[in-house]
Amino acid sequence: MTQTNLSHLLSVFNLGNLSLKNRVVMAPLTRSRAGSERIPNALMAEYYAQRAGVGLIITEGTTISKQANGWLHTPGIYTEAQTEAWKQVIDAVHAKGTPIFLQLWHTGRSSHSSFQENNQLPVAPSAIKIEGSEAHTPNGKQPHETPRALQTSEVSQVVEDYRKAAANAKQAGFDGVEIHAANGYIIDEFLQSKTNHRTDKYGGSLENRYRFLKEIVESILTVWDADRVGVRLSPNGNYNDMGSPDFRETFTYVAQQLNSYELGYLHMIDGLAFGFHELGEPMTLAEIKKVYHGTLMGNCGYDRESAEKVIASGDADLIAFGRSIISNPDLVARFANGWELNPDPDMAIWYSFAAEGYTDFPTYKESEVTV
């Protein structure tokens, strides 16, 4: 097979004082293997270690509190047992010489009362229901509920939950954290005019809608150095019924505001493979690069050629890969050698709760042996 010149994608990159062996990042991927107690385990350690040929691993979304839960068997970082259990995952990845960041997650209105203490309603900036999809609950798929709008006085507790979770991540031994502000979860809901109809200091103007993220970033920066913190945004996405007419203005503003912190990176889901709201021309990495002056990571739908091209152009510094790294644990080696990728699996096994569709994908060399 003809090898593609990947001199940019496979080059080393300094993320603050972390040296990444290449610019391939493992994207955060919900995989639902942590069991009902949401405690990381040996199977998860094996899964992440298998994929540690990348320059940086970002874990699956990890909930910051009981209130933040909204998906079956996803891990948490809000109890001592969870924090301690993450150490086996971190050790397995570090043994391969790879840094690992924890993604901090609150599902907001996409949660369901069946996940909440005393069957309370999920919380959100405003009482606006998700249309067009269902919640995956312990009792099967259920219609989304109209969430309860957080009181102004309650917002600071959610901010504090992020800070505590970030502190737990540091205690566990992670190399950094990523704030999940994308895909229609609680921070994205505050940012976007479609889902934020508040009239207090967290709603209305761009400045007010950004305030929640601003407070979260600043609380986490009391725990972590700025170059160990990333933020993930999805300006083009329609997942969880998102998409606002003023999306371009909103996300340009957010990117500009984040400059002041000199964060480790800004992670932009610029690709459209996860859904597009079609409310205007999609925002591109090149567009964000003009207003955001730090390290920029692209994500969604990239292959090795398109990733090399966008890094070579200077529009991105890092590229995160999701679906292709699920089925190709040795993705970097396949890129480097021009080897074919494994075929995409049936998505149904991605969430099997077991090893199937998780740690059983062969490397290229294993495939060669079995042929």
Secondary structure, DSSP 8 states (H G I E B T S, - for coil): ------TTTTS-EEETTEEESSSEEE-------STTTT---HHHHHHHHHTTTSSEEEEEEEESSSTT--STT--B-SSHHHHHHHHHHHHHHHTTT--EEEEEE--GGGS-GGGSGGG---EESSS----S-EEEETTEEEE----EE--HHHHHHHHHHHHHHHHHHHHHT-SEEEEE--TTSHHHHHH-TTT----STTSSSHHHHHHHHHHHHHHHTTTS-GGGEEEEE-TT--TTT---TTHHHHHHHHHHHHGGGT-SEEEEE--STT----SSS---HHHHHHH--S-EEEESS--HHHHHHHHHTTS-SEEEE-HHHHH-TTHHHHHHHT--------GGGGG-SSSTTTT----HHHHHHH-
